[in-house]
Amino acid sequence: MITTMEKYVVDTSIIIDGEITKLIEAGTLTNCEIIIPVAVLDELQSQASQHKDYGFVGLEEIKKIRELAEKNNIILRFEGERPSMEDIKLARHGRIDAIIKDIAKKNGATFYTADYVQALVAQVEGVKTSYSKPQIKISDLEFEKFFDTQTMSIHLKEGTLPLAKRGKPGGFSLVEIDETILTKEYLEGITKEILEASRATRLGIIEISKSGVIVIQYKDFRVVVTHSPFSSSYEITITHPIVKMSLEQYTISEKLMKRISEEAEGILISGAPGSGKSTFASSLADFYSNKGKIVKTFESPRDLSVNKKVTQYTQLEGSFENAADILLLVRPDYTIFDEVRRFHDFRVFSDLRLAGVGMVGVVHAHAPLDAIQRFIGKVELGMIPHILDTVVFIQAGRVSKVYELEFKVKVPTGMTEQDLARPVIEIRNFEDHVLEYEIYTYGEENIVIPISKESKSGGIEKLAESKIRDTIRRFDSDAEIEILSNNSIRVRVDKESIPSIIGRGGVTVNDLEKTLGVHIDVVPKEESSRGGEWFEMSESGNNFILEVDISKSGMDAEIYVNDKNALSTRVGKNGKIIIAKKSTAGRRLIDAVMSKSDIKVTVHD
């Protein structure tokens, strides 16, 4: 009598969950035939090729099934056609699932699946089905043992001891939390456990999944997994907020509380990584929500700890610009934009603020001024005060500094001529209204100037002095400049340079005095001693490279051809000045080289 072997067809879900290997090891499956559809193998291979963890897990499980099959009198074979392009396009609509079920029908096999919907459809179609509800650990996950009430984050990397940051923002330490060297297999097990728990519950969501990177928000843990090809080794970083604060718990003045409550609608929260910016942003979101405001967040990943009334949005089809279109339709009163980093993030923040939405942005910065400067060049300078009105700097978990921005048309501090009036952004200390910085355009440059007591009294501040030197040295590379008073200077130049500075009828020097806002006294130097820096000139592609001493890196440089200024620039890294051949200065250098003219480089602070 010939005994017919039982046949089983398995799908992707049952393989990834490891249920088949468990059944074989338990002796439930033996003396049988296991059929794996080629479509399943292709799907796992595709995921693994994209460096997605599910693909690797599935392929490792098939490898285990093959090894166990040889020991348990089980025949393992693959059956079916490779999915066509049309099948792949329709995969979301159940085409691949239908192919797998058809193989089970054809072989009269029992269909094994861990997907409830797939099992239900198979039963409706009359396919003999075994639904295995996955036994997934959803509490006391392995990584949670590393956390206590003082742990801000854990850092797990293969080949090293596990580390944790413990303490609080501004006062934490990095400590070893176990004496066992971590292995790749152990870290992969932690990742699999988190993925399974996220898939089986609504407590976790995959925020980012790219080649070599996966970011998961599991409960209030942010999990970042990196491996080849993105990182050189397998690594898991898990962060966890240890403090949940209300706005009232921060030490802030009544004046600032009133500002936040009634006036501020363009708030920028800045601080260094780990300073407590996101904690303050979460407190602000809850504060506005409790005041009866509609509050949304823009996050990627979504890890702010906010109350249930606040809806957390992420990128729509990979873009916050697309999400902004939807945000305007739901008409929020305030939007918390966590981690404004990329160029387009600043534009989206600005567009939403100008559209009338109250905006709170979170920006990495080591000083409060740095946060404002990050907007320069991304939006028009004059629009910044209309976008930002309050800048809050967080340090060690507390409010360290607050600035307010005002827009005025005035003569910049330190300049004297009234016709030098221009649009100026004033940055004032919020608490005492003292002016600390001014931002304005000088020539073609955007200038940020610290305002000292001396500059407020009318002295020539550092910018003006620098600009005076740059302007005069265009006429004489070795001009000597002496500042006589708040609005008067003496310039010593070679005799042959004096006519060009004075100009016909004094028109040139008068224009210079008007532009610089100072009286200029031009006198000849006793001796003409034009010098210049040592430099080497070479060509690289479409550029000239003038290399000076590396110690001059970062300094201002003037390049002269036959003692006439050809270019004012800055010495780059490694003492190199790069000049495009197609630029005006580049063409002058070409002519100078061809005619063997004198080329000179001067460098100054």
Secondary structure, 3 states (H helix, E strand, C coil): CCCCCEEEEECHHHHHCCHHHHHHHCCCCCCEEEEEEHHHHHHHHHHHHCCCHHHHHHHHHHHHHHHHHHHCCCEEEEECCCCCHHHHHCHHHCHHHHHHHHHHHHHCCEEEECCHHHHHHHHHCCCCEEECCCCCCCCCCHHHHHCCCCEEEEEEECCCCCEEEEEECCEEEEEECCCCCCCHHHHHHHHHHHHHHHHHCCCEEEEEEECCEEEEEECCEEEEEECCCCCCCCEEEEECCCCCCCHHHCCCCHHHHHHHHHHCCEEEEEECCCCCHHHHHHHHHHHHHHCCCCEEEECCCCCCCCCCCCEEECCECCEHHHHHHHHHHHCCCEEEECCCCCHHHHHHHHHHHHCCCEEEEEEECCCHHHHHHCCECCECHHHHHHHCCEEEEEECCEEEEEEEEEEEEECCCCCCCHHHCEEEEEEEECCCCCEEEEEEEECCEEEEEECCHHHHCCCCCHHHHHHHHHHHCCCCCCCEEEEEECCEEEEEECHHHHHHHHCHHHHHHHHHHHHHCCEEEEEECCCCCCCCCCCEEEEECCEEEEECCHHHCCCEEEEEECCEEEEEEECCHHHEEEEECCCHHHHHHHHHHHHCCCEEEEEEC
